[in-house]
Amino acid sequence: MHDHERIRALAGRIAEIAAEPVMTERRRAWTKLKDLDAERPMVLFETWTLGQDFLADGELQCQDPQLRGIERSMLGQIRQAEEIGDDLVVEPVWRLAWHTSATDYGVSLAAQHGTDAQDGTVGYHIDHPIRSIDDLDKLTPRRFSVDRAATEASAARLDAIFGDLLPVVIHGSGCLHSALTQDLFKLIGNDNLLLWPLDAPEALQRALQYLRDDRIAWFRFLEQEGLVGANANGTIVGSGSPGFVSELPDVTPAGGAQLKDCWTWMESQETTMISPGMFIEQFLPAMAEVASLFGLVYYGCCEPVHDRWDAIIKMIPNIRAVSISPWCDRASIAAQVGRSVVLSRKPEPPPISGATPNWDALETDLDQSLAAMGDCNLEFLFRDVYRINGDRPRLRRWVDLVRSRIGGAVLA
C-alpha cells in the first residue's frame, strides 16, 4: 500500500497547485496569446529531456511499474511548478490516453539506440528498409486498433487510488502529430530523400502519398472510434507548445472530439537541405492535405521557415503558431508574419547546457529575439536541453532573465 500512499500524496499536491490563482491567470494569458492578442510573451522550459539531471531514479519510491511511471510524471510536474516559475499550467485532472496500436508499414523501422557516457540514449540509427524504388512495393497499409477494456481498467484502477483527489479522465491518444517527412526519412534514408526529388520524383511522390494516406486513415480511425481528445487546453499541441485557444473546444464531448475542432502538429525538419522551390513543389502539397483535416495547425520544429513561409501559409492557412528555431532568420519571419501567427521561439540549447552556462550568450540571444520579434505574438520555449550537471537552479535563473526583459513579474 506504500505505492498508493505515495501516489495519493503527489496527486493531492498537484490538485493544490492546479487550484492556485496563478494557474487561472496563466490559462488566460496563454489563451490571449493563441487568440493572437498577446499581452506579453509566454515562457516555458521543457524538462522531460533533462532525465536524471532533473529527476533521478533514486528519488522514485513506487515499485509497481505503472505507478512508478505516474510517480515520475507527477513529481516532474510538481518540481517544475515549484522550482522553475515559468508559465506551466498544472491541470486539475489526470489525463490517460487510449491504448491504441498500429501494425508496421510492411517493413520495420526499428531504431538502434546508442548509449553515451551517462547512459543517455538520445542518439539512434535506423537501417532504412526502402533502399531502391522497387522496395516501395513492400509498403502495405497499416491497420489500427484500440484496447478499450485495458484503457478503462487502467483508468478505473487509478481512479480508485487517487480519483477523489485528482479526477482521472480518458483523453485522446496523445499529440496529433501529422509529420510525413520524419517517417519518409526513416523509410528511404537521407541519400534517397535528397536524390529522389531530382532523380526519381515519381518514386518520391509514391512514398509521400502513401504516408499522406496513412496519416489520414489514422486520424479518421481515431475520429470514427471516438478517440480524439479536445486539445485547446493544456495539452501540448506541437513542439512544446500548449493549445489554449478560445475558438476551439477545450472539453471533449461524449463520443470524442472532431478533427476540425483540434490542433495538429505538422513539421518537416528532414527537408531543411531541400531548396524552397523543390520543397514547395514536391513535399508541401501532401503535408497540406493532412493539415486541412484540422481546425488549427502548429507548424515546424527545428527547420528554418523564413525562406518558404509565403508558400507554407498559403497552402496551410490554418496555421496558428510556427516554430522559430535557432536556424530561422528572426527578423525576416517577424516581418512576414507580424501578429498574424504566434512565433514560438526556441533558444539555442548549448549556452545553458553542460557544466557552466554561458549567461552572456543567453542574454544576447534573448535580447536579439526581443528586438526582432518583440512586437509579435511571442512565446519562448526552451527545448532540447539534455545535460545541466544536476544544476536545476539555472532553469529558474533563465526564466527570471526572460521575465526581467519582458516586464512580467517573477512568479513563484
Buried (B, 14 or more C-beta within 10 A) or exposed (E): EEBBEBBBBBBBBBBBBBEEEBBEEBBEBBBBBBBBEBEBBBBBBBBEBBBBBBBEEEEBBBEBEEBBEBBBBBBBBBBBBEBBBBBBBBBBBBBBBBBBEEEEBBBEEEEEEEEEEEEBEEEEEBEBBBEEBEBBEEBEEBEBEBEBEEBBEBBEBBBEBBBEBBBBBBBBBBBBBBBBBBBBBBBBBEEBBBEBBEEBEEBBBBBBBBBBBBBBBBBEBBBEBBBBBBBBBBBBBBBBBBBBBEEBBBEBEEEBBBBEBBBBBBBBBBBEEBEBEBBBBBBBBBBBBBBBBBBBBBBBBBBBBBBBBEBBBEBBEBBBBBBBBBEBBBEBBBEBBEBEBBBBBBBBBEBBBBEEBBBEBBBEBBEEBBEBBEEBBBBBBBBBBBBBEEBBEBBBBBBBBBBEBBEBEEBE
